[in-house]
Structures are given as C-alpha cells and as structure tokens.
Amino acid sequence: AAYIDSLGFIEKGYLGEIARNKLALVAPIVENQKSAIIDSNMDLMALLAGERLSLGDPAHVPAGQFAVEALKYFGWQEVLENQILPAKDVRAALMVVEMGEVPLGIVYVTDALKSEKVQILNVFPEKAHKPIVYVAGICRLSPACREFYAYLNAAEAYPVWEKYGFEK
C-alpha cells in the first residue's frame, strides 16, 4: 500500500488499516492435546519430536516471513532450519498439518479457524513479529468506492471481521 501510495495512485485521506491478523501454532486435532505456552521456555524441538514444522515458504509467502520472524524472536530459527517444511502458501502449510503429515504448523489465525482438522495450540505474541495488517485505499473517488471504503471501516463491519478471526 505504501508503494502504491508513493506512486500517487491513492486518493489523499483514503488509505488506512482495516483489519489485523495473528499467527497461530497449530496441530492436528487429537484427544487430550494440550495447549502450548509460546514463550522462550517452550521446547519446540520436543513438541516436534524430530518431525518437521509446516509454514508458508518465507521466500515467497508473507505468512512464512512472519513465522520466521517469530522463530528468530524466540531463538528457534537456526535450531529448526533443517526441520522447516516450506509450503507454497499458508493454505498448503495448513493442509499438511490437517493431513497429519507434520505435528505442527504456523499459520494465520484466520486460516486455522476455517479448519475442522486442526487445533490452535496458542497464538504467537504480537511482539514476536511485525504486525499483520491489512490496508485499503481508494484509487478513484467514485461514490461506490467511498461507500465501500466507509463500510470496511464502520463499526457495523466489526462483527464480520471478528466472525472470520480478524481484529480491528
């Protein structure tokens, strides 16, 4: 959005944050699965038990880039470097966990909530990675564009964002 704005395509006063997301540590649904406290004391290696960690390919996928930031924050990235299973996108990373091919994955909370085959063990603290922010802007000041932009930012839209796991 900043790049497009720098080119002069966004109408002045019509660029803003509309929603936020978070990263979740997910696992296949199994009986008696415990949540995990995500902090520097968590032994991610023990949770993986020699298996791989699924995430979107950090070379191409924002979710993967956020996941690597979080791994680095806790000092796990180097230790896990050979155990990361990069997927083409966040949905593919989730699917590998859903199929039970890996014990853990890192995906957006919004994607994890769509699945009936994974459980969220916990959500990464926001300080562990850059904010996951979705922005909207108007490139043409038509009445329909202004109305839609206003709706995205209106209080009555909050329940829709929340229903799908986004935060305002």
GUSEZA-160162 format. One line per 3 residues: number of its first residue (from 0); their letters; for each residue x, y, z of C-alpha. Coordinates in nm, 4 decimals. Layout:
N
NUM> A> X,Y,Z | ...
//
This chain:
168
0> AAY> 0.0000,0.0000,0.0000 | 0.2833,0.2389,0.0824 | 0.4398,0.1708,-0.2579
3> IDS> 0.1146,0.2385,-0.4451 | 0.0581,0.5472,-0.2331 | 0.4106,0.6689,-0.3144
6> LGF> 0.3228,0.6485,-0.6846 | 0.0282,0.8802,-0.6288 | -0.2464,0.6282,-0.7027
9> IEK> -0.4216,0.6540,-0.3659 | -0.6592,0.9441,-0.3103 | -0.5490,1.1678,-0.0231
12> GYL> -0.7107,1.0694,0.3047 | -0.8279,0.7315,0.1758 | -0.5626,0.4861,0.2897
15> GEI> -0.5935,0.3075,0.6190 | -0.5739,-0.0093,0.8223 | -0.8918,-0.2126,0.8045
18> ARN> -0.8015,-0.5323,0.9922 | -0.5280,-0.7279,1.1691 | -0.4389,-1.0935,1.1937
21> KLA> -0.2219,-1.3093,1.4188 | -0.0044,-1.6183,1.3842 | -0.1127,-1.9466,1.5403
24> LVA> 0.0790,-2.2588,1.6296 | -0.1476,-2.5405,1.5105 | -0.1544,-2.9177,1.5418
27> PIV> -0.3807,-3.1920,1.4094 | -0.6792,-3.2490,1.6351 | -0.6071,-3.5356,1.8723
30> ENQ> -0.7644,-3.6322,2.2009 | -0.6098,-3.4759,2.5120 | -0.3892,-3.2361,2.3131
33> KSA> -0.2652,-2.9644,2.5437 | -0.2175,-2.6016,2.4567 | 0.1349,-2.4672,2.4438
36> IID> 0.2559,-2.1509,2.6086 | 0.4563,-1.9702,2.3437 | 0.7500,-1.8118,2.5190
39> SNM> 1.1264,-1.8554,2.5412 | 1.0785,-2.1545,2.7746 | 0.8776,-2.3553,2.5232
42> DLM> 1.0697,-2.6551,2.3872 | 0.9545,-2.6501,2.0267 | 1.2062,-2.9206,1.9363
45> ALL> 1.0465,-3.1586,2.1881 | 0.6998,-3.0812,2.0529 | 0.8194,-3.1622,1.7012
48> AGE> 0.9780,-3.4892,1.8209 | 1.2189,-3.4982,1.5266 | 0.9481,-3.4183,1.2711
51> RLS> 0.9055,-3.1084,1.0554 | 0.7334,-2.7733,1.1090 | 0.4996,-2.6580,0.8312
54> LGD> 0.4818,-2.2939,0.7274 | 0.4426,-2.0885,0.4138 | 0.7640,-2.0549,0.2161
57> PAH> 0.9315,-1.7460,0.3647 | 1.0957,-1.6719,0.0300 | 0.7540,-1.6084,-0.1271
60> VPA> 0.4758,-1.6004,0.1329 | 0.4100,-1.3245,0.3892 | 0.2781,-1.5775,0.6448
63> GQF> 0.6089,-1.7630,0.6164 | 0.8036,-1.4405,0.6608 | 0.6084,-1.3573,0.9759
66> AVE> 0.6630,-1.7144,1.1012 | 1.0400,-1.6904,1.0512 | 1.0410,-1.3568,1.2358
69> ALK> 0.8658,-1.5260,1.5281 | 1.1068,-1.8211,1.5209 | 1.4026,-1.5818,1.5225
72> YFG> 1.2495,-1.3804,1.8062 | 1.2478,-1.6867,2.0297 | 1.5860,-1.8121,1.9029
75> WQE> 1.4394,-2.1199,1.7317 | 1.5070,-2.0420,1.3658 | 1.8649,-2.1704,1.3469
78> VLE> 1.7871,-2.4813,1.5509 | 1.4860,-2.5631,1.3324 | 1.6341,-2.4613,0.9973
81> NQI> 1.6515,-2.8207,0.8676 | 1.3104,-2.9104,1.0104 | 1.1078,-2.6410,0.8369
84> LPA> 0.8768,-2.7686,0.5648 | 0.8053,-2.4678,0.3403 | 0.4722,-2.4774,0.1582
87> KDV> 0.3670,-2.2830,-0.1496 | 0.1206,-2.0775,0.0576 | -0.0387,-2.0633,0.4009
90> RAA> -0.3322,-2.2848,0.2973 | -0.0905,-2.5541,0.1793 | 0.1010,-2.5234,0.5079
93> LMV> -0.2263,-2.5761,0.6933 | -0.3246,-2.8715,0.4749 | -0.0027,-3.0581,0.5631
96> VEM> -0.0950,-3.0263,0.9314 | -0.4569,-3.1252,0.8623 | -0.3367,-3.4451,0.6946
99> GEV> -0.1167,-3.5273,0.9938 | 0.1995,-3.5214,0.7822 | 0.3637,-3.2931,1.0389
102> PLG> 0.2876,-3.2430,1.4084 | 0.2911,-2.8616,1.3997 | 0.2468,-2.5657,1.1710
105> IVY> 0.2474,-2.1892,1.1879 | -0.0399,-2.0236,1.0004 | -0.2662,-1.7215,1.0255
108> VTD> -0.5328,-1.7486,1.2947 | -0.7964,-1.6762,1.0281 | -0.6910,-1.9823,0.8271
111> ALK> -0.6688,-2.2054,1.1339 | -1.0238,-2.1108,1.2366 | -1.1577,-2.2313,0.8987
114> SEK> -1.0261,-2.5821,0.9576 | -1.2102,-2.8540,1.1453 | -0.8979,-3.0733,1.1371
117> VQI> -0.6522,-2.8607,1.3360 | -0.6499,-2.7018,1.6748 | -0.4822,-2.3815,1.7746
120> LNV> -0.2320,-2.4635,2.0468 | -0.1693,-2.0957,2.1045 | -0.1239,-1.7618,1.9332
123> FPE> 0.2178,-1.6028,1.8954 | 0.2602,-1.2803,2.0905 | 0.2450,-0.9763,1.8660
126> KAH> 0.5904,-0.8628,1.9826 | 0.7413,-1.1715,1.8136 | 0.6853,-1.0394,1.4595
129> KPI> 0.5842,-0.7311,1.2641 | 0.2138,-0.6503,1.2838 | -0.0005,-0.8389,1.0341
132> VYV> -0.2022,-0.5537,0.8943 | -0.4472,-0.5331,0.6052 | -0.4964,-0.1931,0.4474
135> AGI> -0.7405,-0.0486,0.1983 | -0.7215,0.2576,-0.0189 | -0.9211,0.4324,-0.2857
138> CRL> -0.7677,0.4880,-0.6262 | -1.0733,0.6545,-0.7797 | -1.3165,0.8776,-0.5918
141> SPA> -1.6438,0.7322,-0.7144 | -1.9413,0.7243,-0.4769 | -1.9380,0.3414,-0.4732
144> CRE> -1.5684,0.3337,-0.3781 | -1.6217,0.5833,-0.0964 | -1.9215,0.3908,0.0369
147> FYA> -1.7345,0.0589,0.0321 | -1.4282,0.2121,0.1998 | -1.6525,0.3662,0.4672
150> YLN> -1.8253,0.0308,0.5232 | -1.4913,-0.1514,0.5674 | -1.4070,0.0941,0.8445
153> AAE> -1.7549,0.1202,1.0004 | -1.8414,-0.0199,1.3428 | -2.1161,-0.2353,1.1882
156> AYP> -1.8493,-0.4225,0.9878 | -1.6563,-0.5232,1.3031 | -1.8687,-0.8338,1.3702
159> VWE> -1.7974,-0.9569,1.0170 | -1.4224,-0.9127,1.0637 | -1.4387,-1.0842,1.4033
162> KYG> -1.6503,-1.3722,1.2717 | -1.3627,-1.4714,1.0449 | -1.0918,-1.4229,1.3090
165> FEK> -0.9676,-1.0775,1.2144 | -0.9188,-0.7987,1.4633 | -0.9949,-0.4335,1.4135
//
